[in-house]
C-alpha cells in the first residue's frame, strides 16, 4: 500500500495486489487515469513498472475499478502496453 502514497502515484492509484507466486503486481487505477492523454498514461505506466521491478515483480497489470485490464508489461522487449479506449 506504500505505492499509493509515493510521489508519482499522483492520486491515480486506488489499490495494489501482489501475486508473488505468479510474479505479478496488479495496480487498480482510479477513473482519472483513463481521462489522461495517452502519453501521460504511458508515462505513469512506465514509472509504475519500475516500482514493480524494484519490489521484485516480473509483471505489472493496471486494472480499472471493475477489474478490466488497462495496461500490462510487454511480453517481448520492455516497457508497458497501454490499451486505449480513446478514439484515434
C-alpha positions, 0 to 999 in steps of 0.5 A: 500500500506504500505505492499509493502514497509515493510521489508519482502515484499522483492520486491515480492509484486506488489499490495494489495486489501482489501475486508473488507466486505468479510474479505479478503486481496488479495496480487498480487505477482510479477513473482519472487515469483513463481521462489522461492523454495517452502519453501521460498514461504511458508515462505513469505506466512506465514509472509504475513498472519500475516500482514493480521491478524494484519490489521484485515483480516480473509483471505489472497489470493496471486494472480499472475499478471493475477489474478490466485490464488497462495496461500490462508489461510487454511480453517481448522487449520492455516497457508497458502496453497501454490499451486505449479506449480513446478514439484515434 
